[in-house]
């Protein structure tokens, strides 16, 4: 066990020429931070609207003023 060679072999620089190098994809003008911010804002707005509707429905049910039909 003392003479085991456990060190990793270094890659030869000649082997790197075999790989095709890809150019990085061009990104649009909008950054990821802005996309996350807009998503959080729209999600919060949607949750607020759902809460508002649920509260209005609960208020109508609790007061007994909800009428079905005409």
Secondary structure, 3 states (H helix, E strand, C coil): CCCCCCCCCCCCHHHHHHCCCCCCCCCCCCCHHHHHHHHHHHHHHHHHHHHHHHHHHHHHHHHCCCCCCC
